[in-house]
Amino acid sequence: MTSNNERAGILLALTGFAVLAVGDAVVKTMAGQWSPIAVAALRFAMAVLGLGTLLALREGREGFRPASPWLQLGRGFCLAMATLCFFTSIFLMPLAVATSLVFISPIFTALLSGPLLKEKVRPETLVASVIAFIGVLVVLRPNLAESGWVALLPLCSALFISFMMIANRAVAGQGSSLSMQLFIAGGAAPILVVATLIGRASGVDVLQFGWPPADVVLRCLVVAITASTAHWLVFLGTTRAGASTIAPMTYIQLLVATVLGWWWFGEMPDMISLLGAVIIVGAGLYLWKSGTRKAQN
């Protein structure tokens, strides 16, 4: 029977993942108004200021000393690349389609844990990988023809998210959740600033930018606040209900992204894309369920 504490944890996590999707939709509203990389850089710069202030008030100077600086920098780099790829993709393709492709990241993480963390890759992981790959091909078939190689950007984002998750395991327990959030955002922000300047120098139209309009700055602030709040809610949910219980809740993000894509932007994925998304989600749930069974045996 589910305890009240576990139910509260599930509700917190569901809210957190839904809020993440809302933040992604807000990012998409800035398409055509400012460079997607500049949006990402400003969003993380704001997050660093806010998180840094909170950390200083809570933990003082000690909170700003990472135990593994290079690993923290690696986490920041992976987050920067994942954000850069994802923000660019949702500027140029339907929100629900981009979000569904990113959900292959748990499969990437399970596969990469073998060579990088010396963990044994279970047969169930290989089965889930084949299923998820079929789902990706189904999603890409109509979208690759329509969006071109841009449709591959969410897959690049998913790959960097996987590297980030593996790095997160490596630094587990080295600081508070607040300091871990600050270190990763602090590592991502300068990388994104440099990428923004490189993008502007490239001459590519979509990467050009000037001073941002006030409403763009405000929306970047909203995204910074909602993302930080969402991660905090997911963290609280995990402490109450456990990681294995919370894991499937992440797929609410895809549902919310689909609804917001239709409501705000008039984007309704075709049946082929929806079928592919269901296959990818099914692979992730199969992988989660097989891991839960193994832990119980």
C-alpha positions in Angstrom: 0.0 0.0 0.0 1.3 3.5 -0.9 2.0 5.6 2.2 1.1 9.2 2.6 4.7 10.2 2.4 5.2 8.2 -0.9 2.0 9.7 -2.4 3.3 13.2 -1.5 6.7 12.4 -3.1 5.0 11.2 -6.3 2.9 14.4 -6.4 5.9 16.6 -5.9 7.8 14.8 -8.7 4.9 15.0 -11.1 4.6 18.7 -10.4 8.3 19.1 -11.0 8.4 17.3 -14.3 5.3 19.2 -15.5 6.9 22.5 -14.6 10.0 21.5 -16.6 7.7 21.1 -19.7 6.2 24.5 -19.1 9.6 26.1 -19.0 10.5 24.4 -22.3 7.3 25.9 -23.8 8.2 29.3 -22.6 11.6 28.9 -24.3 9.8 28.1 -27.6 7.8 31.3 -27.4 11.1 33.2 -27.9 11.8 31.5 -31.3 12.6 34.2 -33.9 13.1 36.9 -31.2 16.6 36.0 -30.0 19.3 33.4 -30.6 18.5 30.1 -28.9 22.0 29.8 -27.5 21.8 33.4 -26.1 18.5 32.4 -24.4 20.2 29.4 -22.8 23.2 31.5 -21.7 21.0 34.2 -20.2 18.8 31.6 -18.5 21.8 30.0 -16.8 23.5 33.3 -15.9 20.3 34.2 -14.0 20.2 30.8 -12.4 23.8 31.1 -11.2 23.1 34.5 -9.6 20.0 33.2 -7.8 21.5 29.9 -6.7 24.8 31.5 -5.7 22.9 34.0 -3.4 20.9 31.2 -1.8 24.1 29.1 -1.3 26.0 32.0 0.3 23.1 32.6 2.7 22.8 28.9 3.6 26.3 27.5 3.6 28.7 30.5 3.4 32.1 30.3 1.7 32.4 26.5 2.3 29.5 25.8 0.0 31.5 27.2 -3.0 34.3 24.7 -2.8 33.7 21.6 -5.0 35.5 18.4 -4.0 36.1 17.4 -7.7 36.4 20.6 -9.8 37.1 18.8 -13.0 34.1 16.5 -12.7 31.9 19.5 -11.9 33.2 21.3 -15.0 32.4 18.1 -17.0 28.9 18.2 -15.6 28.5 21.8 -16.6 29.9 21.1 -20.1 27.4 18.2 -20.7 24.5 20.4 -19.4 25.6 23.2 -21.7 25.7 21.0 -24.8 22.4 19.3 -23.9 20.7 22.6 -23.4 22.2 24.1 -26.6 21.0 21.2 -28.7 17.5 21.1 -27.1 16.8 24.8 -27.2 17.8 25.0 -30.8 15.7 22.0 -31.7 12.5 23.4 -30.1 13.0 26.7 -31.9 12.9 24.8 -35.2 10.7 21.8 -34.7 7.5 20.7 -32.7 8.0 20.7 -28.9 6.4 17.3 -28.4 8.6 15.7 -31.1 11.8 17.1 -29.7 10.8 16.1 -26.1 10.0 12.6 -27.1 13.4 12.0 -28.8 15.2 13.3 -25.6 13.5 10.5 -23.6 15.9 8.0 -25.1 18.5 9.4 -22.7 17.8 6.7 -20.0 18.7 4.0 -22.6 21.9 5.9 -23.5 22.7 6.1 -19.7 22.2 2.4 -19.2 24.4 1.5 -22.2 27.2 3.9 -21.3 27.3 2.9 -17.6 29.0 -0.3 -18.8 32.2 1.1 -20.4 32.3 4.3 -18.2 31.3 3.1 -14.8 32.3 -0.6 -15.3 28.8 -1.7 -14.6 27.4 -4.9 -16.1 25.1 -4.2 -19.0 22.0 -6.4 -18.4 20.3 -8.2 -21.3 17.1 -6.2 -20.5 19.1 -3.0 -21.3 19.9 -4.4 -24.8 16.3 -5.3 -25.4 15.1 -1.8 -24.3 17.8 -0.2 -26.5 16.5 -2.1 -29.6 12.9 -1.1 -28.8 13.9 2.5 -28.2 15.9 2.6 -31.4 12.9 1.4 -33.4 10.8 4.2 -31.7 13.4 6.8 -32.7 13.4 5.7 -36.3 9.6 5.9 -36.3 9.7 9.5 -34.9 12.5 10.6 -37.2 10.9 9.1 -40.4 8.4 12.0 -41.0 10.4 14.7 -39.1 13.7 14.1 -40.8 12.1 14.8 -44.1 10.4 17.9 -42.8 13.0 19.4 -40.5 16.2 18.0 -42.0 19.2 17.3 -39.8 17.8 19.6 -37.1 15.7 16.6 -36.1 18.8 14.9 -34.8 19.5 17.7 -32.3 17.3 16.2 -29.6 19.3 12.9 -29.9 22.5 14.9 -29.3 20.8 16.5 -26.3 19.8 13.0 -25.0 23.4 11.8 -25.3 24.8 14.7 -23.4 22.1 14.3 -20.7 23.3 10.7 -20.4 26.9 11.8 -19.9 25.7 14.3 -17.3 23.7 11.6 -15.4 26.8 9.4 -15.2 28.9 12.4 -14.0 26.2 13.1 -11.4 26.6 9.5 -10.1 30.4 10.1 -9.8 29.9 13.2 -7.6 27.0 11.9 -5.5 27.4 12.9 -1.8 30.1 15.5 -2.4 27.8 18.4 -1.5 24.3 19.6 -0.8 21.7 19.5 -3.5 21.9 23.3 -3.7 25.7 23.4 -4.2 25.4 20.6 -6.8 22.8 22.7 -8.7 25.1 25.8 -8.5 28.2 23.9 -9.7 26.5 22.5 -12.7 24.9 25.8 -13.7 28.1 27.6 -13.0 30.0 25.3 -15.3 27.3 25.6 -18.1 26.9 29.4 -18.1 30.4 30.5 -19.3 30.4 27.7 -22.0 27.1 28.9 -23.3 28.3 32.5 -23.3 31.3 31.5 -25.5 29.0 29.4 -27.7 26.7 32.4 -28.1 29.6 34.6 -29.3 30.8 31.9 -31.7 27.3 31.6 -33.1 27.0 35.3 -33.7 30.4 35.3 -35.5 29.3 32.4 -37.7 26.9 34.6 -39.6 24.0 32.0 -39.3 20.8 34.0 -39.2 19.1 32.1 -36.3 22.2 32.7 -34.1 22.3 36.5 -34.6 21.3 38.7 -31.7 21.5 42.2 -30.2 20.3 43.5 -26.9 17.3 41.4 -25.8 13.8 42.9 -25.6 12.5 43.3 -22.0 9.9 40.6 -22.5 12.7 38.1 -23.6 14.7 38.9 -20.4 11.5 38.4 -18.4 10.8 35.0 -20.0 14.4 33.9 -19.5 13.9 34.7 -15.8 10.7 32.7 -15.7 12.6 29.7 -17.3 15.5 30.0 -14.8 13.0 30.1 -11.9 10.8 27.3 -13.1 13.7 25.0 -14.0 15.4 25.5 -10.6 12.0 25.0 -8.8 11.3 21.9 -10.9 14.6 20.3 -10.0 14.0 21.1 -6.3 10.5 19.5 -6.4 11.9 16.4 -8.1 14.6 16.2 -5.5 12.1 16.5 -2.6 9.9 13.8 -4.3 12.8 11.5 -4.6 13.7 11.8 -0.9 10.1 10.9 0.1 9.2 8.2 -2.4 12.6 6.9 -3.6 14.3 7.1 -7.0 12.7 3.9 -8.4 9.2 5.1 -7.6 9.8 8.5 -9.1 11.5 7.4 -12.3 8.4 6.8 -14.4 6.9 10.1 -13.4 9.3 11.9 -15.8 7.0 10.9 -18.7 4.4 13.4 -17.6 6.8 15.9 -19.1 6.0 14.5 -22.6 2.3 14.6 -22.0 2.4 18.3 -20.8 4.8 19.2 -23.8 2.3 17.6 -26.2 -0.7 19.6 -24.7 1.2 22.9 -24.6 2.6 22.4 -28.1 -1.0 22.0 -29.4 -2.5 24.7 -27.2 0.2 27.4 -27.5 1.7 26.7 -31.0 -0.9 24.7 -32.8 1.5 21.8 -33.1 -0.2 18.4 -33.1 2.2 15.5 -33.8 1.0 13.1 -36.5 0.1 9.6 -35.6 3.4 8.2 -36.7 5.4 10.6 -34.4 3.0 9.7 -31.5 3.5 6.0 -32.1 7.3 6.4 -32.0 7.0 8.4 -28.8 4.9 5.6 -27.2 7.5 3.0 -28.3 10.4 5.1 -26.7 8.4 5.6 -23.5 7.6 1.9 -23.4 11.2 1.0 -23.7 12.1 3.3 -20.8 9.3 1.9 -18.6 10.4 -1.7 -19.5 14.0 -0.8 -18.5 12.8 0.8 -15.2 10.5 -2.2 -14.4 13.2 -4.8 -15.0 15.6 -2.8 -12.8 13.0 -2.6 -10.0 12.4 -6.4 -10.2 16.1 -7.1 -10.0 16.4 -4.9 -6.9 13.6 -6.8 -5.2 15.1 -10.2 -5.8 
